[in-house]
């Protein structure tokens, strides 16, 4: 105690300065806790206790005084001062009688003092004070908070929505609905880290709450993505009553001259990236071979040019947005659809339960969702060789079929006259990096790469889509924290699609995001002559952009990894002639590229549709492989704790095999066709 007194009286000691600031009421609560915790972490608990005691003496009007008393009691208990801790806890509850943790700790302290009866009485006081929090009322509160969060989110009040949803999460962290929206909101606001646990909500609970689409923006882990989709589907769809839905038998169409009836289900058949992608596909379909039905489940649209255009070429358009899933399924059955295409996947306004009724003999996922569905009723997924190379098929529950490029582009889209850089708010000189992906795709690691590129290329700037004033300001602050002047970030305001397309080509180089890369935005950029620099990962979302770049005929823009990405971006900015050569190649190969050969894409798509029909008629429709996915989820959750952004394919698989072997050693895991095969297990003996 002598040493402690000396430190407190020494004007040069840190404690002396903190005590003086506390006396003058100039020590904020956050700093008090920070400094006291630093003393505790260093084993200097007497100093922490003295700081708490002095702060309490001179700041007794603070509305959060009970929290200081509580922390003070914890420090005293750590010092072995049980009586002092009890005294501090009673003072804490005097200022805030409903502070639950104070009642809990006071009861435990009384129990440790041998006063069991008083401990029980203390807990009983709190139990009675909160008796109105019945399970029914807690459920009602949860529902109210979730509704408030939804409305605030739809109104664009993201901060308010996030705060409201967090209250719902802390109330019931085991319920995932609020957590799904909360994590998505944090991604859209570029709040890093995305998963921010608290005393009441664990990191695992937040991970469990991630939706498959949010997970794709969070990590490049296709095994965990598959397992997440599987669990999400079970939670979302459950086991609907199929008693009124007998198993459909295929209609014999092959070789009969009859048309194949194909139904597309989507909420995005409108002015939307998916609508733009599919417009020319619908127009190019061979109407003597296939008959196209569209089942629209999105918001009502008036004056939507893209939707009007699609409706004019589709054989039958049905709006199912106002009817139930079972009624929609019955309508599809009545329409005698042979192959039903899920264009939504797990995206906004998706109607996944419709497919659970199996309203068509064949169900396939295509175009709208970058990943596997992990469901027992999606039998096929359509992608391309770059997105899903043969060795990566193990990451998908569906049978993989391939078209030349998974990103259809609409060659008929309107493009306004190109503005000048000044008209677009850009500097006339200087190298302009750009990324027009949504803010939810920007991770901390991705942003670090961008800032490293800007730091190495003086005079350059980064042109991004505006995410709102708060988001834009947050990114500017993040740039400044990384040593980059915030004015080097320029944000593009919203613009009609023809005008947005026109301005894209003003930039010099598009920088892709990771792990969820550019999709339609990459197709737009390359169409307008803007080179897109990317690097592929292991999963669907992280490989999509490299597929588009390869299809555009400029594979030299596909990097080997994040380090190569940074190196090439800097190299292009410093050697503009090398980039000019890429732009020339892009322009010369543009019209003949795979990316823009929509007739070839549609011909291959129709071949696959007939292939699926033939397999169905022969009884060869594949059964989705869902084996061991609960185990893969648990193993993946452990691996996610390591928070590794990028790893090559071999190392990625090895991490899983090692974890699976550990699990198998404790409790045998049945062999599957993915990573835990008999050969894999045998190689580890």
C-alpha positions as MATLAB code, in Angstrom:
seq = 'XXXXXXXXXXXXXXXXXXXXXXXXXXXXXXXXXXXXXXXXXXXXXXXXXXXXXXXXXXXXXXXXXXXXXXXXXXXXXXXXXXXXXXXXXXXXXXXXXXXXXXXXXXXXXXXXXXXXXXXXXXXXXXXXXXXXXXXXXXXXXXXXXXXXXXXXXXXXXXXXXXXXXXXXXXXXXXXXXXXXXXXXXXXXXXXXXXXXXXXXXXXXXXXXXXXXXXXXXXXXXXXXXXXXXXXXXXXXXXXXXXXXXXXXXXXXXXXXXXXXXXXXXXXXXXXXXXXXXXXXXXXXXXXXXXXXXXXXXXXXXXXXXXXXXXXXXXXXXXXXXXXXXXXXXXXXXXXXXXXXXXXXXXXXXXXXXXXXXXXXXXXXXXXXXXXXXXXXXXXXXXXXXXXXXXXXXXXXXXXXXXXXXXXXXXXXXXXXXXXXXXXXXXXXXXXXXXXXXXXXXXXXXXXXXXXXXXXXXXXXXXXXXXXXXXXXXXXXXXXXXXXXXXXXXXXXXXXXXXXXXXXXXXXXXXXXXXXXXXXXXXXXXXXXXXXXXXXXXXXXXXXXXXXXXXXXXXXXXXXXXXXXXXXXXXXXXXXXXXXXXXXXXXXXXXXXXXXXXXXXXXXXXXXXXXXXXXXXXXXXXXXXXXXXXXXXXXXXXXXXXXXXXXXXXXXXXXXXXXXXXXXXXXXXXXXXXXXXXXXXXXXXX';
ca = [
       0.000    0.000    0.000;
       2.959    2.280    0.547;
       3.994    1.981   -3.074;
       0.424    2.734   -4.219;
       0.274    5.903   -2.072;
       3.576    7.063   -3.511;
       2.285    6.627   -7.052;
      -0.880    8.553   -6.277;
       1.053   11.458   -4.824;
       3.711   11.575   -7.520;
       2.709   14.335   -9.989;
       4.602   12.528  -12.764;
       2.714    9.221  -12.353;
      -0.132    8.396  -14.757;
      -2.476    7.818  -11.828;
      -1.929   11.325  -10.469;
      -3.006   12.858  -13.767;
      -6.109   10.680  -13.959;
      -7.072   11.511  -10.365;
      -6.772   15.230  -11.071;
      -8.939   14.943  -14.182;
     -11.508   12.973  -12.161;
     -11.521   15.672   -9.464;
     -12.107   18.348  -12.096;
     -14.839   16.232  -13.734;
     -12.821   16.082  -16.970;
     -12.394   12.314  -17.131;
     -15.137   10.823  -19.404;
     -16.667    7.514  -18.445;
     -15.186    5.682  -21.439;
     -11.667    6.834  -20.557;
     -12.212    5.982  -16.884;
     -13.042    2.390  -17.802;
     -10.168    2.241  -20.274;
      -7.556    3.504  -17.818;
      -8.859    1.424  -14.906;
      -8.832   -1.689  -17.087;
      -5.244   -0.990  -18.117;
      -4.261   -0.845  -14.422;
      -6.110   -4.113  -13.757;
      -4.499   -5.799  -16.773;
      -1.084   -4.773  -15.428;
      -1.892   -6.239  -12.003;
      -2.124   -2.763  -10.433;
      -5.584   -3.225   -8.944;
      -4.992   -0.778   -6.075;
      -4.480    1.996   -8.598;
      -7.648    0.988  -10.447;
      -9.600    0.984   -7.177;
      -8.283    4.410   -6.198;
      -9.226    5.794   -9.610;
     -12.776    4.437   -9.314;
     -13.147    5.713   -5.747;
     -11.945    9.214   -6.623;
     -14.133    9.409   -9.733;
     -17.200    8.428   -7.681;
     -16.395   11.072   -5.041;
     -16.318   13.942   -7.533;
     -18.843   12.792  -10.162;
     -21.814   11.666   -8.070;
     -24.363   13.330  -10.377;
     -23.442   11.229  -13.427;
     -26.479    9.223  -14.650;
     -24.280    6.148  -15.189;
     -22.772    6.196  -11.712;
     -24.133    2.710  -11.037;
     -21.841    1.266  -13.733;
     -18.801    2.801  -12.059;
     -19.838    1.384   -8.692;
     -20.285   -1.991  -10.355;
     -16.807   -1.983  -11.933;
     -15.395   -0.709   -8.638;
     -16.990   -3.680   -6.855;
     -15.397   -6.101   -9.333;
     -11.954   -4.600   -8.751;
     -12.403   -4.729   -4.958;
     -13.448   -8.370   -5.214;
     -10.338   -9.140   -7.248;
      -8.306   -7.502   -4.488;
      -9.902   -9.822   -1.914;
     -11.958   -7.035   -0.325;
     -15.296   -8.866   -0.109;
     -16.856   -6.396    2.316;
     -15.858   -3.444    0.156;
     -17.288   -5.181   -2.901;
     -20.632   -5.749   -1.148;
     -20.718   -2.105   -0.078;
     -20.050   -0.928   -3.656;
     -22.724   -3.228   -5.083;
     -25.327   -1.935   -2.626;
     -24.436    1.623   -3.665;
     -24.750    0.535   -7.323;
     -28.280   -0.783   -6.765;
     -29.267    2.293   -4.785;
     -28.681    4.369   -7.931;
     -30.159    1.806  -10.356;
     -32.451   -0.686   -8.585;
     -33.221   -2.593  -11.819;
     -29.595   -3.275  -12.768;
     -29.721   -7.048  -13.110;
     -26.004   -7.819  -13.059;
     -25.676   -5.832   -9.814;
     -28.298   -8.031   -8.120;
     -26.629  -11.173   -9.445;
     -23.159  -10.199   -8.230;
     -24.410   -8.955   -4.847;
     -26.188  -12.244   -4.238;
     -23.042  -14.178   -5.153;
     -20.923  -11.990   -2.860;
     -23.351  -12.538    0.037;
     -23.289  -16.280   -0.668;
     -19.476  -16.266   -0.596;
     -19.653  -14.408    2.752;
     -21.717  -17.265    4.164;
     -24.948  -15.260    4.117;
     -26.937  -17.694    2.000;
     -30.328  -16.485    3.195;
     -29.490  -12.883    2.299;
     -28.194  -13.991   -1.090;
     -31.460  -15.758   -1.911;
     -33.429  -12.773   -0.659;
     -31.367  -10.469   -2.879;
     -32.053  -12.546   -5.976;
     -35.723  -12.874   -5.041;
     -36.045   -9.070   -4.920;
     -34.867   -8.829   -8.520;
     -36.989  -11.778   -9.670;
     -40.102  -10.126   -8.271;
     -39.164   -6.725   -9.701;
     -38.976   -8.218  -13.190;
     -41.901  -10.614  -12.903;
     -43.750   -8.690  -15.605;
     -41.207   -9.921  -18.202;
     -43.170  -13.045  -19.048;
     -42.242  -15.246  -22.029;
     -45.282  -13.866  -23.852;
     -44.263  -10.251  -23.228;
     -40.662  -10.979  -24.164;
     -41.891  -12.495  -27.440;
     -44.044   -9.432  -28.071;
     -41.117   -7.112  -27.386;
     -38.957   -9.116  -29.776;
     -41.597   -8.867  -32.487;
     -42.001   -5.125  -31.988;
     -38.245   -4.531  -32.194;
     -37.954   -6.615  -35.362;
     -40.810   -4.745  -37.018;
     -39.289   -1.407  -36.023;
     -35.928   -2.481  -37.418;
     -37.510   -3.564  -40.707;
     -39.396   -0.312  -41.155;
     -36.360    1.803  -40.268;
     -34.203   -0.220  -42.687;
     -36.708    0.186  -45.524;
     -36.766    3.931  -44.810;
     -32.975    4.063  -45.234;
     -32.385    4.900  -41.552;
     -29.634    2.355  -41.201;
     -28.086    3.579  -37.938;
     -31.472    3.621  -36.216;
     -32.388    0.223  -37.665;
     -29.097   -1.271  -36.522;
     -29.570    0.033  -32.980;
     -33.116   -1.280  -32.772;
     -32.219   -4.700  -34.155;
     -29.360   -4.999  -31.675;
     -31.871   -4.731  -28.828;
     -33.783   -7.606  -30.393;
     -30.592   -9.655  -30.728;
     -29.633   -9.132  -27.098;
     -33.145  -10.087  -26.032;
     -33.032  -13.393  -27.940;
     -29.604  -14.059  -29.495;
     -30.758  -17.561  -30.415;
     -33.314  -16.096  -32.837;
     -31.562  -15.384  -36.133;
     -33.978  -13.066  -37.955;
     -32.810   -9.830  -36.313;
     -29.173  -10.915  -36.617;
     -29.534  -11.503  -40.356;
     -30.668   -7.938  -40.923;
     -28.233   -6.475  -38.385;
     -25.137   -7.983  -40.003;
     -26.367   -6.983  -43.447;
     -26.858   -3.406  -42.231;
     -23.327   -3.296  -40.829;
     -21.936   -4.485  -44.148;
     -23.893   -1.843  -46.053;
     -22.546    0.811  -43.683;
     -18.934   -0.453  -43.943;
     -18.778   -0.997  -40.197;
     -15.831   -3.239  -39.456;
     -15.624   -5.758  -37.935;
     -18.999   -6.911  -39.205;
     -19.503   -9.303  -36.316;
     -19.177   -7.360  -33.070;
     -20.116   -9.609  -30.105;
     -21.015   -8.334  -26.669;
     -21.328   -9.682  -23.151;
     -24.790  -10.977  -24.057;
     -24.258  -12.064  -27.665;
     -21.397  -14.357  -28.677;
     -19.473  -14.297  -31.941;
     -20.842  -17.783  -32.690;
     -24.417  -16.575  -32.303;
     -23.756  -13.739  -34.737;
     -22.115  -16.175  -37.153;
     -25.130  -18.466  -36.915;
     -27.389  -15.507  -37.730;
     -25.614  -14.662  -41.001;
     -27.740  -15.288  -44.076;
     -26.053  -17.155  -46.958;
     -25.870  -13.957  -49.037;
     -24.324  -11.947  -46.196;
     -21.864  -14.771  -45.565;
     -20.758  -14.570  -49.209;
     -19.766  -10.931  -48.576;
     -18.041  -11.909  -45.333;
     -15.856  -14.911  -46.195;
     -14.644  -17.011  -49.123;
     -15.483  -20.439  -47.715;
     -17.585  -22.538  -50.121;
     -17.807  -25.523  -47.759;
     -19.200  -23.382  -44.976;
     -21.348  -21.558  -47.556;
     -22.913  -24.894  -48.553;
     -23.485  -25.896  -44.938;
     -24.929  -22.456  -44.164;
     -27.321  -22.692  -47.139;
     -28.410  -26.145  -45.948;
     -29.174  -24.903  -42.424;
     -30.787  -21.713  -43.722;
     -33.079  -23.701  -45.996;
     -34.173  -25.943  -43.116;
     -34.916  -22.884  -40.979;
     -36.624  -20.915  -43.750;
     -38.662  -23.663  -45.380;
     -38.934  -26.382  -42.760;
     -41.055  -29.331  -43.836;
     -44.174  -27.980  -45.572;
     -47.256  -30.162  -45.833;
     -46.912  -31.946  -49.168;
     -50.012  -34.111  -48.795;
     -51.824  -32.164  -51.513;
     -48.845  -32.219  -53.854;
     -48.279  -35.655  -55.393;
     -44.919  -36.374  -56.969;
     -44.974  -35.178  -60.575;
     -44.009  -37.511  -63.374;
     -42.105  -36.117  -66.387;
     -44.024  -35.454  -69.558;
     -42.506  -37.156  -72.566;
     -41.202  -34.277  -74.665;
     -37.895  -35.526  -76.095;
     -38.157  -36.437  -79.762;
     -41.861  -35.607  -79.958;
     -41.579  -32.154  -81.506;
     -43.374  -30.649  -78.502;
     -41.972  -27.526  -76.916;
     -40.320  -27.669  -73.519;
     -42.211  -25.535  -71.019;
     -39.782  -23.577  -68.822;
     -40.814  -21.372  -65.897;
     -38.651  -18.612  -64.423;
     -39.468  -17.538  -60.836;
     -38.035  -14.195  -59.752;
     -38.727  -10.922  -57.945;
     -36.153   -9.198  -60.174;
     -37.769   -9.351  -63.613;
     -37.714   -5.548  -63.798;
     -35.239   -2.636  -63.898;
     -32.682   -4.610  -61.927;
     -29.323   -6.237  -62.676;
     -31.056   -9.609  -63.104;
     -33.747   -8.096  -65.302;
     -31.112   -6.457  -67.506;
     -29.230   -9.777  -67.761;
     -32.246  -11.859  -68.761;
     -34.011   -9.458  -71.154;
     -32.110  -10.479  -74.271;
     -31.991  -14.116  -73.134;
     -35.790  -14.229  -73.206;
     -35.819  -12.548  -76.618;
     -33.252  -14.982  -78.022;
     -34.884  -18.206  -76.852;
     -35.905  -20.458  -79.731;
     -39.672  -20.298  -79.415;
     -40.041  -23.409  -81.561;
     -38.086  -25.349  -78.931;
     -39.011  -23.793  -75.597;
     -42.072  -22.048  -74.216;
     -41.294  -19.465  -71.543;
     -43.452  -18.756  -68.488;
     -42.495  -16.052  -65.994;
     -43.654  -16.007  -62.363;
     -43.044  -12.554  -60.954;
     -42.948  -12.246  -57.156;
     -41.557   -8.741  -56.723;
     -43.004   -5.332  -55.987;
     -45.644   -3.832  -58.252;
     -44.093   -1.831  -61.082;
     -45.514    0.925  -63.251;
     -43.679    2.335  -66.235;
     -40.854   -0.197  -65.876;
     -39.303   -0.406  -69.339;
     -37.360   -3.611  -68.671;
     -40.407   -5.425  -67.351;
     -42.548   -4.198  -70.234;
     -39.938   -5.439  -72.684;
     -39.823   -8.903  -71.069;
     -43.599   -9.194  -70.924;
     -43.756   -8.577  -74.677;
     -41.591  -11.606  -75.487;
     -42.489  -14.108  -72.750;
     -45.236  -16.606  -73.646;
     -47.047  -16.320  -70.321;
     -46.521  -13.765  -67.543;
     -47.997  -14.412  -64.096;
     -47.785  -12.122  -61.096;
     -47.704  -14.373  -58.003;
     -46.631  -11.695  -55.529;
     -50.032  -11.531  -53.813;
     -50.753  -15.264  -53.489;
     -49.418  -17.821  -51.037;
     -46.505  -20.140  -51.742;
     -48.773  -23.177  -51.922;
     -51.179  -21.432  -54.289;
     -48.274  -20.304  -56.463;
     -47.035  -23.904  -56.563;
     -50.517  -25.109  -57.577;
     -50.586  -22.541  -60.392;
     -47.202  -23.753  -61.658;
     -48.458  -27.347  -61.557;
     -51.586  -26.325  -63.456;
     -49.375  -24.663  -66.068;
     -47.602  -28.018  -66.569;
     -44.113  -26.579  -66.263;
     -41.399  -29.086  -67.170;
     -38.395  -27.210  -65.763;
     -38.664  -24.529  -63.087;
     -35.810  -22.024  -62.824;
     -35.118  -20.349  -59.460;
     -33.670  -16.940  -60.323;
     -33.765  -15.586  -56.740;
     -31.918  -18.104  -54.610;
     -31.586  -16.626  -51.120;
     -32.018  -12.973  -52.078;
     -34.578  -10.309  -51.185;
     -38.215  -11.265  -51.857;
     -37.221  -14.871  -52.663;
     -40.041  -17.433  -52.495;
     -37.974  -20.543  -51.743;
     -40.877  -22.429  -50.204;
     -42.606  -22.563  -53.608;
     -39.879  -24.912  -54.815;
     -40.233  -27.090  -51.712;
     -43.657  -28.170  -53.043;
     -41.790  -29.494  -56.110;
     -44.257  -27.981  -58.592;
     -42.173  -29.134  -61.580;
     -40.296  -32.385  -62.215;
     -36.997  -30.481  -62.570;
     -35.798  -27.511  -60.499;
     -32.648  -25.564  -61.372;
     -30.876  -22.535  -59.893;
     -29.624  -19.976  -62.391;
     -28.530  -16.360  -62.769;
     -29.778  -14.541  -59.658;
     -27.838  -16.083  -56.771;
     -24.076  -16.721  -56.503;
     -23.922  -20.045  -54.721;
     -25.415  -23.381  -53.890;
     -28.922  -23.681  -52.462;
     -28.129  -26.628  -50.181;
     -31.759  -27.734  -50.482;
     -33.282  -31.174  -51.056;
     -35.305  -29.877  -54.014;
     -32.838  -27.913  -56.195;
     -31.398  -30.599  -58.443;
     -29.203  -28.535  -60.781;
     -27.179  -25.329  -60.770;
     -26.043  -23.589  -63.953;
     -22.665  -21.842  -63.915;
     -19.543  -21.904  -66.099;
     -16.106  -23.506  -66.148;
     -14.363  -20.587  -64.439;
     -16.859  -20.172  -61.606;
     -17.125  -23.888  -60.876;
     -14.216  -25.872  -62.273;
     -14.784  -29.650  -62.075;
     -12.704  -30.054  -58.913;
     -14.941  -27.544  -57.107;
     -18.199  -29.380  -57.733;
     -17.898  -30.878  -54.249;
     -18.918  -27.471  -52.842;
     -22.405  -27.748  -54.373;
     -25.367  -29.941  -53.442;
     -26.714  -29.693  -57.004;
     -25.445  -31.270  -60.207;
     -23.380  -28.605  -61.991;
     -24.132  -27.739  -65.620;
     -22.221  -25.100  -67.584;
     -22.840  -22.380  -70.146;
     -20.060  -20.308  -71.821;
     -20.360  -17.439  -69.297;
     -22.726  -17.148  -66.368;
     -23.292  -13.400  -66.855;
     -25.638  -12.647  -69.733;
     -25.380   -9.054  -70.928;
     -28.046   -7.077  -72.709;
     -26.535   -5.704  -75.898;
     -29.607   -3.522  -76.469;
     -29.439   -1.457  -73.270;
     -29.650    2.275  -73.739;
     -26.460    4.262  -73.125;
     -26.467    8.030  -72.757;
     -23.745   10.242  -74.310;
     -20.506   10.058  -72.340;
     -20.016   13.081  -70.043;
     -16.692   14.790  -69.397;
     -14.759   14.041  -66.256;
     -15.617   17.473  -64.923;
     -19.323   16.828  -65.486;
     -18.996   13.588  -63.517;
     -17.214   15.366  -60.657;
     -13.824   13.853  -61.476;
     -10.424   15.518  -61.849;
      -9.376   15.977  -65.463;
      -5.857   14.712  -64.765;
      -4.652   11.910  -62.574;
      -5.264    8.171  -62.596;
      -8.784    7.153  -61.577;
      -9.333    3.807  -59.936;
     -12.992    2.859  -59.623;
     -15.315    0.332  -58.054;
     -19.059    0.425  -58.632;
     -19.920   -2.522  -56.401;
     -22.311   -2.050  -53.503;
     -20.817   -0.902  -50.194;
     -21.744   -4.237  -48.578;
     -18.993   -5.880  -50.640;
     -16.241   -3.644  -49.232;
     -14.428   -5.386  -46.378;
     -11.671   -3.981  -44.188;
      -9.048   -6.115  -45.977;
     -10.343   -5.032  -49.380;
     -10.220   -1.383  -48.330;
      -6.667   -1.847  -47.004;
      -5.596   -3.055  -50.460;
      -7.175   -0.075  -52.128;
      -5.454    2.341  -49.752;
      -2.099    0.625  -50.321;
      -2.620    1.151  -54.049;
      -3.505    4.827  -53.609;
      -0.535    5.377  -51.284;
       1.817    3.980  -53.931;
       0.324    6.052  -56.777;
       0.432    9.786  -55.906;
      -2.136   11.847  -57.745;
      -4.559    8.963  -58.175;
      -8.070    8.809  -56.744;
     -10.694    6.157  -56.042;
     -14.186    6.577  -57.499;
     -16.918    4.722  -55.615;
     -20.689    4.541  -55.636;
     -22.093    6.760  -52.916;
     -23.493    4.798  -49.993;
     -25.107    7.758  -48.234;
     -23.533   10.601  -46.300;
     -22.718    8.548  -43.197;
     -21.169    5.676  -45.156;
     -19.169    7.996  -47.416;
     -17.842    9.902  -44.424;
     -16.947    6.661  -42.650;
     -14.884    5.527  -45.647;
     -13.146    8.897  -45.836;
     -12.226    8.618  -42.169;
     -10.966    5.080  -42.785;
      -8.786    6.395  -45.630;
      -7.342    9.100  -43.398;
      -6.579    6.526  -40.700;
      -4.586    4.607  -43.319;
      -2.584    7.650  -44.335;
      -4.570    8.553  -47.475;
      -6.097   12.020  -47.863;
      -9.889   11.642  -47.669;
     -10.450   13.919  -50.667;
      -8.885   11.216  -52.843;
     -12.119    9.258  -52.417;
     -14.801   10.510  -54.813;
     -18.376    9.269  -54.579;
     -20.679    8.929  -57.557;
     -24.248   10.049  -56.996;
     -27.164    7.920  -58.126;
     -27.964    8.171  -61.825;
     -30.382    6.524  -64.272;
     -28.870    3.393  -65.753;
     -28.165    4.854  -69.230;
     -26.256    7.746  -67.639;
     -24.419    5.469  -65.222;
     -23.259    3.262  -68.087;
     -22.069    6.329  -69.986;
     -19.879    7.603  -67.158;
     -18.246    4.258  -66.289;
     -15.638    4.529  -69.039;
     -14.256    7.788  -67.582;
     -12.263    5.749  -65.051;
      -8.917    4.120  -65.841;
      -9.107    0.823  -63.922;
     -11.861   -0.994  -62.039;
     -10.687   -2.544  -58.753;
     -12.721   -5.584  -57.756;
     -13.885   -6.460  -54.240;
     -13.239   -9.716  -52.402;
     -14.657  -12.141  -51.356;
     -17.859  -11.052  -53.136;
     -16.686   -9.715  -56.469;
     -18.328   -7.723  -59.206;
     -21.066   -9.446  -61.189;
     -23.211   -7.286  -63.450;
     -21.037   -4.275  -62.568;
     -18.056   -6.055  -64.130;
     -20.053   -6.812  -67.261;
     -21.090   -3.151  -67.447;
     -17.534   -1.897  -66.972;
     -16.026   -4.200  -69.587;
     -18.837   -3.357  -72.011;
     -17.945    0.317  -71.648;
     -14.239   -0.360  -72.207;
     -13.137   -0.123  -68.563;
     -10.599   -2.851  -67.607;
     -11.534   -4.822  -64.483;
      -8.770   -6.116  -62.221;
      -9.728   -9.095  -60.062;
      -8.451  -12.233  -58.369;
     -10.508  -15.413  -57.851;
     -10.976  -17.298  -54.607;
     -12.556  -20.686  -53.977;
     -16.277  -19.933  -53.945;
     -18.931  -18.875  -56.450;
     -19.133  -15.196  -55.454;
     -15.353  -14.794  -55.387;
     -14.827  -16.395  -58.818;
     -17.691  -14.768  -60.723;
     -15.795  -11.631  -61.747;
     -12.855  -13.615  -63.107;
     -15.346  -15.511  -65.266;
     -16.604  -12.259  -66.791;
     -13.072  -10.937  -67.325;
     -12.033  -14.172  -69.050;
     -15.155  -14.116  -71.213;
     -14.329  -10.545  -72.270;
     -11.014  -11.810  -73.671;
      -8.625  -10.119  -71.220;
      -7.423  -12.896  -68.879;
      -4.285  -10.848  -68.131;
      -6.474   -8.851  -65.724;
      -7.012  -11.946  -63.547;
      -4.481  -11.886  -60.693;
      -3.104  -14.780  -58.669;
      -4.028  -13.341  -55.282;
      -4.271  -10.140  -53.226;
      -0.545   -9.331  -53.395;
      -0.483   -9.751  -57.169;
      -3.645   -7.630  -57.360;
      -1.988   -4.717  -55.540;
       1.197   -5.066  -57.577;
      -0.606   -5.054  -60.932;
      -2.864   -2.134  -59.996;
       0.169   -0.038  -59.072;
       1.965   -1.167  -62.206;
      -0.890   -0.119  -64.494;
      -1.117    3.299  -62.839;
       2.631    3.873  -63.274;
       2.772    2.465  -66.812;
      -0.291    3.815  -68.564;
       0.834    2.474  -71.907;
       0.506   -1.084  -70.629;
      -3.054   -0.316  -69.571;
      -3.756    1.371  -72.899;
      -2.784   -1.899  -74.606;
      -5.303   -3.763  -72.435;
      -8.020   -1.252  -73.302;
      -7.229   -1.640  -76.996;
      -7.445   -5.421  -76.705;
     -10.713   -5.098  -74.810;
     -12.165   -2.865  -77.490;
     -10.964   -4.991  -80.420;
     -12.303   -8.227  -78.925;
     -15.500   -6.698  -77.575;
     -18.139   -7.711  -80.106;
     -16.640  -11.146  -80.813;
     -16.093  -12.023  -77.137;
     -17.814  -14.861  -75.318;
     -19.273  -12.254  -72.945;
     -21.368  -10.686  -75.694;
     -22.241  -13.812  -77.677;
     -25.746  -14.098  -76.293;
     -27.017  -16.360  -79.116;
     -24.348  -18.954  -78.255;
     -25.147  -18.662  -74.547;
     -28.868  -19.194  -75.152;
     -28.250  -22.128  -77.507;
     -26.152  -23.815  -74.810;
     -28.755  -22.989  -72.168;
     -31.445  -24.645  -74.270;
     -29.221  -27.687  -74.777;
     -28.922  -27.959  -70.985;
     -32.678  -27.576  -70.526;
     -33.282  -30.453  -72.905;
     -30.509  -32.461  -71.229;
     -32.255  -32.049  -67.878;
     -35.555  -33.051  -69.474;
     -33.988  -36.167  -70.981;
     -32.441  -37.199  -67.681;
     -35.790  -36.712  -66.001;
     -37.609  -38.845  -68.565;
     -35.025  -41.613  -68.058;
     -35.299  -41.439  -64.279;
     -31.796  -39.984  -63.974;
     -32.598  -36.688  -62.260;
     -29.858  -36.182  -59.645;
     -30.582  -36.221  -55.927;
     -28.999  -33.296  -54.017;
     -26.056  -34.407  -51.882;
     -26.644  -33.148  -48.319;
     -24.465  -35.665  -46.481;
     -22.526  -34.581  -43.365;
     -23.514  -30.914  -43.765;
     -24.295  -30.437  -40.067;
     -20.766  -31.623  -39.288;
     -19.263  -29.431  -42.004;
     -21.097  -26.490  -40.481;
     -19.602  -27.069  -37.032;
     -16.121  -27.606  -38.471;
     -16.510  -24.530  -40.662;
     -17.597  -22.440  -37.675;
     -14.330  -23.365  -35.956;
     -12.315  -22.449  -39.053;
     -14.149  -19.125  -39.378;
     -12.694  -18.074  -36.009;
      -9.274  -17.889  -37.687;
     -10.617  -15.131  -39.957;
      -8.259  -15.866  -42.878;
      -9.251  -13.773  -45.890;
      -7.528  -15.577  -48.762;
      -5.971  -19.016  -49.083;
      -5.225  -21.142  -52.145;
      -7.325  -24.182  -52.969;
      -4.935  -26.829  -51.652;
      -4.359  -25.082  -48.323;
      -8.073  -24.373  -48.002;
      -8.987  -28.040  -48.335;
      -6.188  -29.101  -46.042;
      -7.568  -26.937  -43.230;
     -10.893  -28.745  -43.462;
      -9.365  -32.202  -43.690;
      -7.276  -31.569  -40.565;
     -10.309  -30.408  -38.601;
     -12.417  -33.296  -39.855;
      -9.699  -35.717  -38.770;
      -9.772  -34.219  -35.267;
     -13.535  -34.672  -35.121;
     -13.290  -38.189  -36.524;
     -10.752  -39.149  -33.859;
     -13.260  -38.183  -31.184;
     -16.366  -39.597  -32.869;
     -16.268  -41.412  -36.248;
     -17.653  -39.418  -39.184;
     -19.281  -41.328  -42.065;
     -17.413  -40.949  -45.347;
     -18.865  -38.613  -47.968;
     -18.045  -37.549  -51.511;
     -16.585  -34.158  -50.541;
     -13.543  -33.810  -48.314;
     -14.008  -36.687  -45.880;
     -13.589  -39.627  -48.236;
     -12.200  -43.072  -47.474;
      -9.046  -42.078  -49.355;
      -8.668  -38.872  -47.344;
      -9.094  -40.682  -44.047;
      -6.713  -43.443  -45.117;
      -4.020  -40.942  -46.079;
      -4.033  -39.563  -42.526;
      -3.418  -42.865  -40.795;
];
